[in-house]
Amino acid sequence: MTEFRPETRAVHLPQPAVEGSRPLGMPIYQSAGFAFDDPEMMGAAMGDPDGAFVYGRYTNPTVRALETAVSGLEGGAAALAAASGMGAINTVLLALLKPGDHLIAQRSLYGGTAAMINELAGRFGMTVTHVPENDPDALRAAVRPETRIVYLETISNPMALVADLPAMCATARELGVLSVVDNTFATPVLCRPLEHGADVVVHSTTKYLSGHSDVIGGIAVFADPELHGKVWHFATELGSAAEPFTSWLTLRGLQTLPLRMERHCANADFLATRLAAHPAVSAVHWPGLPSHPSYELAAKLLPAFGGVFSFDLAGGRAAGEAFMKSVRLALLAPSLGGVETRVMHPATTSHRTLDAEELARHGVGEGMVRIAAGIEHPEDLWADVAQALG
C-alpha cells in the first residue's frame, strides 16, 4: 500500500493472516461485510447458507462459530443465530407459517411466545389449538389438514411442566407436522429434543447458554439442512441476524455451561424441597418433586430437573408482592440463566399480556413467584428466602 497516499492507506488497513497456528479463543469478526476477488463467488455466497462470508445480515465467522457449536451440542444439521430468543422463535414461525394455517401449542407456554402466537392468529387468520404437553392422543385429535407446526417447551415457563417429547414428536412426524421445541430451560446438557424426533429446537441464548447476564440472543437448530436453508433465506430478508460481539460472548459462556447447569439444578433442588415444607407455601412447581405432575416423565427424560421453578404463596398476590420486596440476596429482575439468583412475579411480568382466562390456562396464579436459581451457596439463598417468607 506504500504507493498510495495517507488518506487512502488510512482506509485500507493491513489485515494479518494467521498461518501455522490458531487462536485459542474465537476472534470477533466485527465486520459488516467481506470483499471478494471473484464476482461469481460473491454472487454464489449471497444465496448459500454454507457459502463464503459476504454480509453480516447473512452470517459472519463469529456467528457461524456459535451456530456450529450449538448445533453440535444439540445434534443438529445446522443452526441459525438470531438477535434474541423471540427473534429466533418468530423467524421460525414466520418462515414456516402462512395465512390460514393451523398451529398446535401446548397449554403452558412462555408468555412472550403465547402472546406472539395470539398475534399471528389475529393478524394472519391462523387458528391455534392448545393441548397438554404430554398427551399424544389429544395432539392426534387436534391435527387438521392445514396443521403445520406443533410447538412445545421441554420444561415450561413458569409451571416447569415437562413435555413428553418422544411421544409428541413421534405423533407429529407420523401425521406430517413439524415439531418445534423451546429447549431454553433444559439446555442441551439436560435434553436434546432432536434426538427425540423434533424438527427444530429454539433457545434464548440470553439465558443459560451465555450465562452471564450480558447477552441478548437466540438460536434455532434444525434436524434437516433443507429446512434450515428455507428458514435461512427468509431470515436474511427479515433481518433477524445475530451480532458478532454477542455471539462471541455466548461462545465464551458456552464453555462453562455443563458446570453451571449442575449448580443451577442443585440449588433449585435445595430451595424447592425446603419451600415445599414451608407453611406459607401452598404449592411448588418443580419436576424434581414427586408431587409434581411431570415427575415420572422428567425422571425418565432428564438427568436433572432444571434450575427454574415457581411456587404459590398461601397469601395470594399480597404475599407475593411482600416476598419480592423482602428478598435481599436474590435479585428482583427479569430473565434467568445468569450466575445470580432472580425472583419475579409472572402474572405482572413474563405473562402480563395474558388475560385472566389465559393466565388460568397457563396455571399462573396471583400469588405465584418464580425463582431462577443461581450458583450462590445454597444456605445463603435459603436464608434469604426464609427471611423474605417471614
C-alpha positions in Angstrom: 0.0 0.0 0.0 3.1 2.3 0.1 2.3 3.7 -3.4 -1.0 5.2 -2.1 -1.4 8.5 -0.2 -2.1 8.6 3.5 -5.8 9.3 3.1 -6.1 6.0 1.1 -3.8 4.0 3.3 -5.8 5.0 6.4 -9.0 3.4 4.8 -7.3 0.2 3.5 -5.7 -1.1 6.7 -3.5 -4.3 6.6 -5.0 -7.5 7.8 -2.5 -10.0 9.2 -3.1 -13.7 8.1 -2.8 -16.4 10.8 -0.7 -19.2 9.4 1.0 -22.1 11.2 -1.1 -21.7 14.4 -4.6 -20.9 15.5 -6.1 -18.6 18.2 -7.1 -20.2 21.5 -10.2 -18.0 21.7 -12.6 -17.4 18.8 -11.8 -14.0 17.3 -14.5 -11.4 16.9 -15.0 -10.6 13.3 -16.6 -7.2 13.8 -17.2 -6.6 10.1 -20.4 -5.7 8.3 -19.3 -7.3 5.1 -16.5 -9.2 3.2 -14.6 -8.4 0.0 -14.1 -10.8 -2.9 -11.7 -11.1 -5.8 -14.2 -13.2 -7.8 -17.6 -11.7 -8.7 -19.1 -15.2 -9.3 -18.1 -16.3 -5.9 -19.6 -13.3 -4.3 -22.9 -13.9 -6.1 -23.0 -17.5 -5.1 -22.2 -16.7 -1.5 -25.3 -14.5 -1.2 -27.6 -17.5 -1.8 -25.8 -20.2 0.1 -26.1 -20.6 3.9 -22.9 -22.6 4.0 -21.0 -20.5 1.5 -18.4 -17.8 1.8 -19.0 -14.9 4.2 -20.4 -12.0 2.3 -22.6 -9.8 4.5 -23.4 -9.7 8.2 -27.1 -10.0 7.8 -26.5 -13.4 6.2 -23.8 -14.6 8.6 -20.4 -13.9 9.9 -17.4 -16.1 11.0 -18.0 -15.5 14.7 -21.8 -16.0 14.4 -21.2 -19.2 12.4 -18.9 -20.5 15.0 -21.7 -20.1 17.5 -24.2 -21.8 15.2 -21.8 -24.7 14.6 -21.2 -25.1 18.4 -24.8 -25.1 19.4 -25.8 -27.3 16.5 -23.2 -29.8 17.6 -24.4 -29.8 21.2 -28.0 -30.3 20.1 -27.1 -32.9 17.5 -28.4 -30.8 14.6 -27.6 -30.5 11.0 -27.3 -26.7 11.0 -28.3 -23.7 13.1 -29.4 -20.1 12.7 -28.5 -17.5 15.3 -30.8 -14.5 15.9 -30.7 -11.2 17.7 -32.9 -12.5 20.6 -34.8 -15.6 21.7 -38.1 -14.2 20.4 -36.2 -13.3 17.2 -35.3 -17.0 16.7 -38.9 -18.1 17.6 -40.5 -15.6 15.3 -38.1 -16.2 12.4 -39.0 -19.9 12.5 -42.8 -19.3 12.8 -43.0 -16.6 10.2 -40.8 -18.6 7.8 -42.9 -21.8 8.1 -46.5 -20.4 8.6 -48.9 -18.6 6.2 -52.4 -17.2 6.5 -55.0 -19.9 7.1 -52.6 -22.3 8.7 -53.2 -24.1 11.9 -50.8 -24.3 14.8 -50.9 -26.6 17.8 -49.2 -25.4 21.0 -49.0 -26.9 24.5 -51.2 -25.1 27.1 -48.4 -23.9 29.4 -46.1 -21.6 27.4 -43.7 -18.7 28.0 -45.8 -15.5 28.0 -44.0 -13.9 25.1 -44.5 -17.0 22.9 -48.2 -17.2 23.8 -48.7 -13.5 23.1 -46.9 -13.8 19.7 -49.0 -16.9 18.7 -52.1 -14.9 19.5 -50.8 -12.0 17.5 -50.2 -14.2 14.5 -53.6 -15.8 14.8 -55.3 -12.4 14.8 -53.2 -10.8 12.2 -53.0 -13.6 9.6 -56.2 -15.5 10.1 -54.4 -18.5 11.6 -56.0 -20.8 14.1 -54.4 -22.2 17.3 -55.3 -25.2 19.4 -53.8 -25.8 22.8 -53.2 -29.4 24.0 -51.5 -30.9 27.1 -47.8 -31.2 26.7 -47.9 -35.0 27.4 -51.0 -36.2 25.5 -50.2 -37.6 22.0 -53.9 -38.6 21.7 -55.0 -35.0 22.2 -52.4 -34.0 19.6 -53.7 -36.5 17.1 -57.3 -35.4 17.6 -56.3 -31.7 17.1 -54.4 -32.2 13.8 -56.2 -30.9 10.7 -55.2 -30.8 7.0 -53.9 -27.3 7.5 -51.9 -28.0 10.6 -48.2 -27.0 10.1 -46.5 -26.9 13.4 -46.7 -28.4 16.9 -45.0 -26.1 19.4 -43.6 -27.5 22.7 -41.3 -26.5 25.6 -39.0 -29.1 27.1 -39.6 -27.5 30.5 -42.4 -25.0 30.5 -42.3 -21.4 31.9 -43.2 -21.0 34.7 -45.0 -24.2 35.7 -42.0 -26.4 34.9 -44.1 -29.0 33.1 -42.1 -31.4 31.1 -43.2 -32.3 27.6 -43.4 -35.9 26.5 -41.1 -35.2 23.6 -40.7 -38.8 22.4 -44.5 -39.4 22.2 -45.5 -35.9 21.0 -42.7 -35.6 18.3 -43.3 -39.1 17.0 -47.0 -38.4 16.7 -46.4 -35.1 14.9 -43.9 -36.8 12.5 -46.4 -39.6 11.8 -49.0 -37.0 10.9 -46.6 -35.0 8.7 -46.5 -32.0 11.0 -43.3 -30.2 12.0 -42.4 -30.1 15.7 -40.7 -27.0 17.2 -39.3 -27.3 20.8 -38.1 -24.5 23.0 -35.2 -26.1 24.9 -34.1 -22.9 26.8 -34.9 -24.2 30.3 -33.3 -27.6 29.8 -30.3 -26.7 27.5 -28.6 -29.5 25.6 -27.0 -30.5 28.9 -30.3 -31.9 30.2 -32.1 -32.7 26.9 -31.6 -32.8 23.2 -35.0 -32.7 21.6 -33.8 -33.6 18.1 -32.8 -37.0 19.5 -36.5 -37.4 20.4 -37.8 -36.6 17.0 -38.1 -32.8 17.0 -37.5 -31.0 13.7 -36.4 -27.6 15.2 -35.1 -26.6 18.6 -35.0 -23.0 19.7 -33.2 -21.3 22.5 -33.0 -17.9 24.1 -29.2 -17.7 24.3 -29.8 -14.8 26.6 -30.3 -17.4 29.3 -28.2 -20.4 30.2 -26.1 -20.7 27.0 -24.4 -17.3 27.5 -24.9 -17.5 31.3 -23.6 -14.1 32.5 -26.5 -11.6 32.1 -24.7 -9.7 29.4 -26.2 -11.0 26.2 -29.5 -10.8 24.3 -29.6 -13.5 21.7 -31.4 -16.6 20.3 -30.8 -19.6 18.1 -32.7 -22.2 16.1 -31.2 -25.6 15.4 -32.5 -27.8 12.6 -32.5 -31.6 12.1 -32.9 -31.2 8.3 -30.4 -29.0 6.3 -33.1 -28.3 3.7 -35.5 -26.9 6.3 -32.6 -24.8 7.7 -31.9 -23.4 4.2 -35.6 -22.4 3.8 -35.6 -20.6 7.1 -32.2 -19.1 6.5 -33.3 -17.5 3.2 -36.3 -16.0 4.9 -34.1 -14.7 7.8 -31.7 -12.9 5.5 -34.7 -10.8 4.3 -36.3 -10.5 7.8 -33.1 -9.1 9.3 -33.1 -11.1 12.5 -29.3 -11.8 12.4 -27.2 -12.1 15.5 -24.3 -9.7 16.1 -20.6 -10.8 16.2 -19.8 -9.5 19.7 -22.9 -11.0 21.2 -22.1 -14.3 19.5 -18.5 -14.2 20.9 -19.8 -13.6 24.5 -22.2 -16.5 24.1 -19.4 -18.8 22.9 -17.4 -17.8 25.9 -20.2 -18.6 28.2 -21.0 -21.9 26.4 -17.7 -23.4 27.6 -18.8 -23.5 31.2 -22.5 -24.5 30.5 -22.3 -28.0 32.0 -20.6 -26.8 35.2 -23.1 -24.1 35.7 -26.1 -26.2 35.0 -25.0 -28.7 37.6 -25.1 -26.0 40.3 -28.3 -24.3 39.0 -30.1 -27.6 39.2 -28.6 -28.5 42.7 -29.6 -25.1 44.1 -33.2 -25.4 42.7 -33.5 -28.8 44.3 -32.3 -27.4 47.6 -34.7 -24.5 47.6 -37.7 -26.3 46.1 -37.5 -29.1 48.6 -37.4 -26.7 51.6 -40.2 -24.5 50.2 -42.5 -27.5 49.7 -42.4 -28.0 53.5 -42.9 -24.3 54.4 -46.3 -23.4 55.9 -46.5 -20.1 53.9 -46.3 -22.1 50.6 -49.3 -23.8 49.1 -47.6 -25.4 46.1 -44.2 -25.8 44.5 -43.9 -26.3 40.7 -40.6 -28.2 40.1 -40.4 -31.5 38.3 -37.9 -32.9 40.7 -40.6 -33.2 43.4 -42.7 -36.4 43.5 -45.8 -34.2 43.9 -45.2 -32.5 40.5 -47.4 -33.9 37.6 -44.3 -34.3 35.4 -42.1 -36.1 38.0 -42.2 -39.6 36.5 -41.7 -38.3 32.9 -38.9 -36.0 33.9 -37.1 -38.7 35.8 -37.1 -40.8 32.6 -36.3 -38.0 30.2 -33.9 -35.7 32.1 -30.7 -36.4 34.1 -31.5 -33.4 36.3 -34.7 -31.3 36.8 -33.7 -27.7 35.8 -32.8 -24.6 37.6 -36.1 -22.7 37.4 -39.2 -23.3 39.4 -42.3 -21.5 40.8 -44.3 -21.6 43.9 -47.6 -20.3 45.1 -47.9 -18.4 48.3 -50.9 -19.1 50.5 -51.4 -15.4 51.0 -52.0 -14.7 47.3 -50.9 -11.5 45.5 -50.2 -9.5 48.6 -47.9 -12.3 49.9 -46.2 -12.5 46.6 -45.5 -8.7 46.5 -44.3 -8.8 50.1 -41.9 -11.6 49.3 -40.4 -9.9 46.3 -39.9 -6.7 48.3 -38.2 -8.5 51.1 -35.5 -10.5 49.3 -32.0 -9.1 49.9 -29.7 -11.5 48.1 -31.9 -12.7 45.2 -32.5 -10.1 42.5 -35.9 -8.8 41.5 -35.1 -8.9 37.8 -36.4 -10.3 34.5 -34.9 -13.2 32.6 -32.9 -16.1 34.0 -29.8 -18.3 33.5 -27.2 -15.9 34.9 -25.0 -16.8 37.8 -27.1 -14.8 40.2 -30.5 -15.9 41.6 -33.5 -14.0 40.5 -37.2 -13.8 41.5 -40.1 -12.4 39.6 -43.9 -12.3 39.6 -45.1 -14.0 36.4 -48.6 -12.5 36.4 -47.3 -9.0 36.1 -44.1 -9.6 34.1 -43.5 -12.6 31.7 -47.2 -13.3 31.4 -48.5 -9.7 31.8 -50.1 -9.7 28.3 -52.5 -12.6 29.1 -56.0 -12.0 30.4 -57.4 -13.8 33.5 -58.7 -16.8 31.4 -55.3 -17.3 29.7 -53.4 -17.0 32.9 -55.6 -19.7 34.4 -55.0 -21.9 31.4 -51.2 -21.5 31.9 -51.5 -22.2 35.6 -50.3 -18.7 36.6 -51.8 -17.5 39.9 -51.8 -14.1 41.5 -49.6 -15.4 44.3 -47.1 -17.2 42.2 -43.4 -16.4 42.4 -40.8 -17.7 40.0 -37.2 -18.4 41.2 -34.3 -18.9 38.8 -31.6 -20.4 41.0 -28.2 -19.0 40.5 -24.9 -20.6 41.6 -24.5 -19.0 45.0 -24.1 -21.1 48.2 -27.5 -22.8 48.8 -27.6 -22.0 52.5 -27.2 -18.3 51.8 -30.0 -18.5 49.3 -32.3 -20.3 51.7 -31.5 -17.8 54.5 -32.7 -15.0 52.1 -35.8 -16.9 51.0 -36.7 -17.8 54.6 -36.5 -14.3 55.9 -38.5 -13.0 53.0 -41.2 -15.5 53.7 -41.2 -14.4 57.3 
